[in-house]
Amino acid sequence: HDSTLDVWLRTDAKMQPRSHPVLLYIHGGGWRGGHARAHAQALMLQALASRGWFVVSAEYRKSCWPQQLDDSEQALNWICSEEAAALGADPSRVCLAGTSAGGHIASLLTLKSLRGSLSASPNLKALLLFYPAVDPSDWTGATASLPFGRPGTVRWRGIPFLHYSAGESLLKWFFQWAVLRQNAELWPTARPLLDLAQDSSGLVQRWPPTLILHGSKDSVVPLAHSERLLSVLAAGALERASDGKGGTLRGSTAGLRHRKSDALIVVPGGRHTWDLARTSASAMSFAGCAAWLAARVGR
């Protein structure tokens, strides 16, 4: 099948075993499109490879969920293999990155790694996300829907032949029909933000440092998804802190922006895939991301 991967390395790189920090990049494209060799982040991947990183760009099947996740998981498992180690990959210094749907997949891989459900055991140092679709089920209630059937509008029941209900999130509808192929039993495998928010096993506290870049005018994946992800992580860090009396400090995620280890860069006026255009904003963002990743692995 079409689950392949590309490895980016300097042509003069010394192939010493386990000597290079690793970045696994997962492309976007609405879970049904895109390609590992066609994305805006290629310039960043090239820059990292030129600085001695072991960069992997993963391709995945797109017919039906969870093929996308399964193939990306195989790429992560390969990074921890003896074959990859012989080429220089260091599984103790692995960073994940993903764009849009790829950010959703990268977040799910992080969950699986923290739960110990991968066949390999990478040491995840950081997570880099570009406008990640971490809430396809619209748990946040922030995703756009058709402006009908709401209070104050003409009564409307939806579009029956498209199985679209009035007021339903367009992203949720698309994911249910185009990605899950109407199999609602698969939803529990595809909700990273909801899983994190409802987790009581300590996953939030072990989540790696996370940098998110998101446009302020993104109408496909709203900025609220990224804000809520970081606030959930911040709330988890707050719950872990002792109040000095044997208890914990607890609070709502509202008002908590992010942990000290995390960051959110909001691109003013940026739409979905704002980084496709070669502008000073995208160039500076990629340079900043490369520097942030290097700091996470000690380079």
Secondary structure as GFF3:
##gff-version 3
##sequence-region A 1 299
A	DSSP	beta_strand	5	8	.	.	.	ID=ss1
A	DSSP	beta_strand	20	26	.	.	.	ID=ss2
A	DSSP	alpha_helix	42	50	.	.	.	ID=ss3
A	DSSP	beta_strand	54	58	.	.	.	ID=ss4
A	DSSP	alpha_helix	67	79	.	.	.	ID=ss5
A	DSSP	alpha_helix	82	87	.	.	.	ID=ss6
A	DSSP	beta_strand	89	99	.	.	.	ID=ss7
A	DSSP	alpha_helix	101	115	.	.	.	ID=ss8
A	DSSP	beta_strand	124	130	.	.	.	ID=ss9
A	DSSP	beta_strand	158	159	.	.	.	ID=ss10
A	DSSP	three_ten_helix	160	162	.	.	.	ID=ss11
A	DSSP	beta_strand	164	165	.	.	.	ID=ss12
A	DSSP	alpha_helix	170	174	.	.	.	ID=ss13
A	DSSP	pi_helix	175	179	.	.	.	ID=ss14
A	DSSP	three_ten_helix	184	189	.	.	.	ID=ss15
A	DSSP	alpha_helix	192	198	.	.	.	ID=ss16
A	DSSP	alpha_helix	203	206	.	.	.	ID=ss17
A	DSSP	beta_strand	210	215	.	.	.	ID=ss18
A	DSSP	alpha_helix	223	240	.	.	.	ID=ss19
A	DSSP	beta_strand	263	267	.	.	.	ID=ss20
A	DSSP	three_ten_helix	274	276	.	.	.	ID=ss21
A	DSSP	alpha_helix	280	297	.	.	.	ID=ss22
###
